[in-house]
Amino acid sequence: MNHVNLIGKMGSSPKIAKSETGRQVARFLLATSEHICDSKGKIVAININHRITAWGRWVPFIEEYGIKGTRLAIEGRLINRVCQAQGVEACITEVEVNDLIIM
């Protein structure tokens, strides 16, 4: 089963584009944080940015309400894709939105 749940803040304003097939897509970063204990016993927050991709009915919603800093709960699945830039291949992991809640 490929299932992801994330709660965090939008780390960037959404970028709306059209795919090669003409479908609209919204892309943005979602920042989550974890708290860990470092080697000195001090609790430290670590921020992680996740690439988020939303299709279909979520695009107009994100376009209207998605502002950097907005707190979101996202349910979706992991997508891995390979892209090329200047002849170099890179593997990118994204979370594709299935459901979304503004908190």
Secondary structure per residue as TSV (DSSP state, phi and psi in degrees):
chain	resnum	aa	ss	phi	psi
A	1	M	-	360.0	135.1
A	2	N	-	-110.6	99.7
A	3	H	-	-143.0	130.6
A	4	V	E	-130.9	135.1
A	5	N	E	-123.0	127.6
A	6	L	E	-133.5	143.2
A	7	I	E	-127.7	125.8
A	8	G	E	-171.1	-167.0
A	9	K	E	-112.5	145.0
A	10	M	E	-62.9	121.5
A	11	G	S	-88.8	-7.7
A	12	S	S	-153.8	157.2
A	13	S	-	-70.8	148.5
A	14	P	-	-69.1	145.6
A	15	K	E	-108.9	121.6
A	16	I	E	-100.4	131.7
A	17	A	E	-144.8	175.2
A	18	K	E	-112.9	138.6
A	19	S	-	-76.7	176.3
A	20	E	T	-61.6	-26.7
A	21	T	T	-89.4	-1.8
A	22	G	S	95.3	-1.3
A	23	R	-	-78.4	143.7
A	24	Q	E	-79.0	144.0
A	25	V	E	-138.0	141.3
A	26	A	E	-112.6	132.8
A	27	R	E	-127.9	138.7
A	28	F	E	-160.7	171.0
A	29	L	E	-100.5	142.7
A	30	L	E	-118.1	122.0
A	31	A	E	-95.8	124.0
A	32	T	E	-116.7	163.4
A	33	S	E	-133.9	149.7
A	34	E	E	-125.7	150.4
A	35	H	E	-113.2	124.6
A	36	I	E	-127.1	164.0
A	37	C	E	-98.9	121.6
A	38	D	-	-80.5	-177.0
A	39	S	T	-65.1	-18.4
A	40	K	T	-95.7	2.5
A	41	G	S	86.4	6.1
A	42	K	-	-89.4	138.1
A	43	I	E	-81.4	127.2
A	44	V	E	-124.4	138.6
A	45	A	E	-90.4	132.6
A	46	I	E	-115.4	125.0
A	47	N	E	-95.6	138.2
A	48	I	E	-127.2	130.9
A	49	N	E	-99.0	130.2
A	50	H	E	-113.4	135.8
A	51	R	E	-79.4	127.0
A	52	I	E	-116.5	137.0
A	53	T	E	-126.8	130.6
A	54	A	E	-128.9	139.5
A	55	W	E	-120.7	170.9
A	56	G	T	58.1	-126.7
A	57	R	T	-64.9	-19.2
A	58	W	H	-78.9	-22.7
A	59	V	H	-61.2	-53.2
A	60	P	H	-63.6	-33.9
A	61	F	H	-63.9	-48.4
A	62	I	H	-67.2	-38.3
A	63	E	H	-61.4	-38.5
A	64	E	H	-81.1	-43.2
A	65	Y	H	-107.5	-11.0
A	66	G	-	-81.7	108.8
A	67	I	-	-127.0	141.9
A	68	K	T	-50.6	130.4
A	69	G	T	98.8	-13.0
A	70	T	-	-65.6	132.8
A	71	R	E	-84.5	128.5
A	72	L	E	-130.9	150.5
A	73	A	E	-113.2	126.0
A	74	I	E	-122.9	136.0
A	75	E	E	-120.3	131.9
A	76	G	E	-169.8	-151.9
A	77	R	E	-139.8	155.8
A	78	L	E	-80.6	137.0
A	79	I	E	-124.8	129.3
A	80	N	E	-109.8	133.2
A	81	R	E	-141.2	158.5
A	82	V	E	-112.7	132.6
A	83	C	E	-130.2	160.1
A	84	Q	E	-119.5	134.1
A	85	A	E	-134.8	120.1
A	86	Q	T	55.5	39.5
A	87	G	T	79.7	2.7
A	88	V	E	-108.7	128.1
A	89	E	E	-82.6	140.3
A	90	A	E	-135.6	138.6
A	91	C	E	-94.8	128.5
A	92	I	E	-119.3	133.6
A	93	T	E	-109.4	129.9
A	94	E	E	-129.4	160.9
A	95	V	E	-105.4	120.4
A	96	E	E	-92.2	123.4
A	97	V	E	-70.0	130.6
A	98	N	E	-107.3	-38.7
A	99	D	E	-146.5	150.6
A	100	L	E	-148.1	140.3
A	101	I	E	-133.1	130.7
A	102	I	E	-83.2	130.0
A	103	M	-	-103.0	360.0
